[in-house]
Amino acid sequence: MEKLLNAELGYRGAKVGCPKGHQAKFIQYRSKQLVTVLSDVSIERAYYYCAKCGSGVIPKDEELDITGTSFSPGVRRMMGRVGGKEPFDEGRRDLEELAGIAVNTKEVERTSEAIGDRIERLCEQERELIKSGKVMPMGAPTTPILYVAMDATSVPVVPREVEGRRGKGEDGKAKSREAKLGCVFTQTDVDEKGRPVRDADSTTYVGAIETASEFGWRIYAEALRRGLARALRVVVLGDGAPWIWALAALHFPGAIQIVDLFHALEHLSKLAKLLYGQGSKKGKRMTEMWSAKLKEGDVESLITSLKRLRPLEVTACDAVAREIEYFLTNAERMRYGDFRRAGLFVGSGVVEAGCKTVIGHRLKQSGMHWTVRGANSIIWLRCCQMSGRWEEYWEASAIA
């Protein structure tokens, strides 16, 4: 390996261009220790210096993709793989035990985050090309049904990331930041009972700790990449969060909007517990009656039933008023009988599971506290891995 890497030293003449367009002068050959999958090796490279920039240029490092690092692409790939799946120290131990590669925990962290950042840069370029129409979407000529699902989950962060932010705890201080996650998947068929069947391996994820406006363009570009423009039907799934429906109206006009049925049923269950007490027979009976109306999509009848309630306590009156407003606002998104007869999904379980698998399992383990930058790097890394785009990233990285 060492002989092969040193067969060509990267000499490109007396001068080479630097990244800023100046001329860098050849100075000498310099050695570098490189950790590869097979072993540690020493490589020789031609070193050029740009006096105007005050920095060096090493063509061979650029060609081998080892600029600014002592790890080969193969080792970095392994570090990114374990760093995206498990705590960095556990990843370090796995690399040593399974591959005989000795690195420290901080190197796994830095390399994993650097790969996540690089994935995001490539995705930013891709998003711009997709939005401009210069890149064709993937998949078949037409997509029967394209689903876009959105949700949010908290990520524990270090104190400086929540300065000035109010939290839900007793002390009023925030301890986490909200990460938004979106997924896109397709549906072609229903089963023998008419229930929708998600196409195998069709789910891709995007996410970040960012504003709803920024996230809107992220999920919109992913939907475009997945065939939004040629979908026969587009469905947006989410809970009752207003930001989801604001983004749906902006980026997916004309799409069928569906509030997750489980979330809607939860509203009824909580209301019954408040009015009639935990585990009461009347509360259970009322929940079943309201739920039957909701599952059929008869929101008007449900609202009429809620308006007949006459709770004595002020807090209960306020809760009933809030629920009536919730169902009034989302009435057209709750025509579950019609949606089911049309063979559509009425739950956002795919993206909720994604919040747990993409974000929760990796970023919300005991004792973890992230910077926003670090958390986003790992979210981007995991979205790439869990969307089946890992090989695609390395191919694009090699070309770049």
Steps between C-alpha positions, in 0.01 A plus 500: 500500500775745595696430180187544291413833659857625456534392137389853405598795721261763377754728332315722249780725381672800654170677571132406544186703545371555852124497589488882474652512153858593596816307416651276766871413474645152550701490825585137584368149553339439837397178672170431671381214719171363378268253675348263244270202533797265451765673712676827578712619209738787426448686174712758322337801332613805309440815706428838339475835676290803401665816632192715439270271697760395752393136471615175345362302209547122478349359175552138604297548821215642295510209255505241781230691695718534809532880519503608863466146635725208590228244427440337162151523343443135592576560867291819505214308346519242779520775763196672353311173493552426868472867604158521340376185673629515857674722758843604379691310768313179422579555133868539586498168685319325214755625247785365708339164579348429158749663263817547705490876440613698805360854515386714790144598583543864398625395157188291446286798604680752280508272198132404531394862531724601208336234283156623607598856408629384162178309436304817572715704259438248224128496585488881487645489150253229405206698640591805295532293182171322568311823566643649180386200297856400402479157665237244408313334788565135575265208452231393256330729242199538729448456873148385601507654848780704657487560875675783682500467879642751749555501875730646767688365798725650766878459512689559829759774455774673698393806708638764262267376223189589701599834652196727509260220401206404718444136585218284633674402825423639843795740482380633164838435338527316171726195488442391142451625146235385255616292206264471205487177304325425175462185297380426150365161396278356229205268472397295198264234635255408773472158664212254469306696763546828321760630744789706361839335454813710508739425214802305622816704558324817384550710814761775505565752778611861537538696821680768698476734795382803305203730450179375343564723199844349439368149552218563254744541212690193616197269494367659180827430316498140625144455375602643162794259487265212574258589220259759639437653157387171348301361794137423424407580859694676776416453868640703791487326838562661838366569845310817581805729512420822309850522346444172314183622331654838424780322313251269330304798369816676381693214340235238423187688388226264389635211706264293715567600861445239772535545876640187661202304632682388815571860600138596445380205710743601773328838525170326571651262754667783694178702497300208639755449781481868589119506506422163656818390675764239430351156429133601545238295318322809371826640370572176319149492354520860379845441350369202303202699373712800396766275345242319286384833355859611442610176330215536254601859437175645628673797662186715501312246710797473734516877545125509570551241776784702651292819494232328709744446784440716808805464725489684832868586540651790307806297398275230355296762310820639352617151402170424323522831313854421388401156374202640309734751335752224424242284322344798320840608368593151381157375388596449134818323607297249702272343238639162603213298356556654157878465526478133593253424223749662263771264628711772662711498814338695785791482745838668516666199661778491241640840592434447872702179483762700311522749787590209726734310267668786313529744791397347831705180497821688420467851640283455809685236699562550870747778578523635147509877443573638156594823332258588222778465245602157629141375522423617147813329365390166646138551389620558143727198525221274627247627247745411225565154643135419572380630164719248319724775357829408673659347188370788293670749731839330474476482123415870481773581749759316291390687185509835684 
